[in-house]
Amino acid sequence: MRGTILGYDSATGEGVITDLDGGRVGFVRGDWKSPGEPLPGRQVDFEIVGGRATGIFVVPGTAGALAPNGGGDLERRATIYGGVSLTCGLLTYLLGPLGLVTVVPGLIFGVMGKNAGSALTDRTGYYLSVAGLVLSAIALVLCLAFIGIFAGFLGLLAWFGSLH
């Protein structure tokens, strides 16, 4: 049977699906079989057993068409943000001085991915984001330390030059 998730309360783990005929049937989180969360607006395929929806799967190609999170799957977004953050963090070290340009995007995408993935069951995006944040933050500290040391060295040279 096909239908659309009408609502879901993550605190209680219960939700309601409306079928194609307009009828409503309840479900619990344990009956959700697809990756991700049962977000309102998702089209699903399910069976009714004992007056309750079971074996609930997202209909392929409809993962978030009406979802309130902007139409994208939250796990997917968190993983993408985390991947971008980690890539930026790694590029900072590989590009040398030019890598300083990737520090800010690494931090921004790291925070976005960490926020998006913090409450999800699949924590992949969260962990990728934290790794990207750590790499980017270390790179930022190293860059700032290098700039400080270089400025101090120039100041020391200027001081020695004024003595002679």
Sequence and secondary structure as in RCSB ss.txt:
>XXXX:A:sequence
MRGTILGYDSATGEGVITDLDGGRVGFVRGDWKSPGEPLPGRQVDFEIVGGRATGIFVVPGTAGALAPNGGGDLE
RRATIYGGVSLTCGLLTYLLGPLGLVTVVPGLIFGVMGKNAGSALTDRTGYYLSVAGLVLSAIALVLCLAFIGIF
AGFLGLLAWFGSLH
>XXXX:A:secstr
 EEEEEEEETTTTEEEEEETTS EEEEEGGGB SSS   TT EEEEEEETTEEEEEEE TT TTTT TTTTS HH
HHHHHHHHHHHHHHHHHHHSGGGGGGGHHHHHHHHHHHHHHHTT SS HHHHHHHHHHHHHHHHHHHHHHHHHHH
HHHHHHHHHHHHH 
